[in-house]
Amino acid sequence: MGHPVLRKKARALDRREIRTLPIQQLIDDMIETMTEYHGAGLAAPQVHVDLRVFVALSGTDDEHAAEPLVLMNPEITPLGSDIVEDWEGCLSIPDIRGIVPRAREIAVRALDRKGERLEFRAQDFPARVIQHEYDHIEGVLFLDRMRSLESLAFLTAASSGAPAF
């Protein structure tokens, strides 16, 4: 927290950039970093890269073995009016957790790591992770979404060690 790239809207990737070696290496490095730090997601601005790209675990704890999602130039739309409050953390703000309201279900449109169009719906935890990472490419931190800072806690005090994104 504090690096200027975390507070600005990231730059969209041109489709011609997506398959280049630097972008593909960035994706691989982000997946490795997310895994190493036991994160549920990681956005390019979190590694000081001003691009609209993020990686995220694709499902529930039982599905973590699946290949992580790679989303570039994503667009998300909340579906319905159901808002769920739950604990969140962030790899950019280590060991701090807070209760954040998020849409329970979202529609996602993005490009994958090959530049192909993805469209899907996500609910519950996967939707929360995608919204958190999307916020990063918009220059928003989870602290900005909290209704009250009273739930802010160190990891040891937060509910069952909520994962960081």
N, C-alpha and C positions, 0 to 999 in steps of 0.2 A: 504494500500500500504506500502511496506517495509518489510513485513513478508517473509522470504525466501521461504516458500512453494508456494507463488504466482509466483515465477520465475523459478520453476523447472517442468520438465515433470512428471506428476502424474503416479503412479503405477496402472497397469491394475488389475482389480479384477479377481480372479479365480472364475469360475462358482460355485464352492462349497461354496464360501463366500456369494453369492448374497442373498440367502434366510435366512441367519443367523439373529438373533435378532439384533445384533449391526448394521448391514448394513440397515436393515429395519427401525430401529429407526433413523439412520442417515438420511435416505430419508424423513421420516416423519418430522424430525426436520428442514431439509432444506426447505421443502415445507412451513412449518409454518413460518420460518424466511423470506423466499422470500415474502410471503403474508403479514407478519407484516410490512415489510419495503417497500411494494408496488413495488417490483421488478418484472421483466419479466422473470428472470432466476437466478439461483444460482448454482455455481460449488463447489464441495467438497473442493478444495484448498482455496476458499474464507472463509471457516469456519475452516481453518487450518488442513484439512484432506487430506492426500496425496493419493487420489484415483481418478480414471478416471470415475467419476460419476457426472452428473448434472441434475437439474430439470429445466423445462422451461414451460411457458405458451404455450398452444398448438395452439393458433390461433389469430385472430384479436380481437379487443376490444369486439365485439359482442359474441365472443366465450370464454371469460375469465372464464366463469362459469364452463367450462369443466375441467375435472381432468388434472392436469399438466402432461406433459411428464416426464418420468424418463428414462434417457439414461445412460447406463453403457458401458464402452469400446467402445465408438462411433467411427465411421469412417465417414468422410464427403468428398464428391466430388463435386466441382463446376460443374454446368451444363451450357453450353454455355459460352459466353464471356461477357455477360451483367453485368456490375459493377454499383452499385448504391451507391451514397454518401448520408449519412444521419446522424443525430445527434445520439450519444450514450452517455450513462453514465454507471457508474459501482458502485455497492454497496460497493466495496472495495476502491473506490475513491469518497467519498460522495460529492454531490453538484457540481461536475465538469462535463461538457459536452464538446464534440468535434465532428467534422464531420469525419466519418470513411467510407472508401470504403469497400464494401462487395459484394460478388456474389449475384445476384438477386435470383438465383435458385440453390438449392443443392440437392444431393441425400444423404440420411442418412442410415447407417447400424449401429445397436447397439443391446444391450440386454436391455429388460425392467426390471422392479423390480422383476419379477418372474424368470428372466434368460432366457426368450424366445426371439428369434430373431425378431427384428423389421426392416423393410425396407420401406422407404417412401421418397417422395420428399417434399421439403418445398420451399416456395417462399416468397419474400418481407419480411415483419416484422418477421414472424416465422423463416425464413432462417437467418435473421440478428441475432436474439437472439441465435439460435443454434450455429452459427459461433462464436459469442462472448463467449459463454460458453465453446465451444470447445477450443478456444484460452486459456482459463484459465487452462484447464487440460494439455495444452502444455507449460505453463509457460509464456504466452504472455498476455500483457494488451492492452486495446484498444488504449492507447496512442502510443504504438509501431506501430500500423496500420495507424495512421493518416499521411496523406501526408504532412500536414503542421500543426504546433502547433498554427498558427494564429487564428484558429476557437475555440481554447480552451476558455471556458467561465464558469462562475459560473452559477448554475441552473437558477437563476432569469434572466440572460441575454440570455440563450439558448432558442432556438425555442420551444415554447409551452410546456416547461417542459418535454422534452424527458425522457422516463422511464429509470431507471437504471437496469442493469442486474447483 
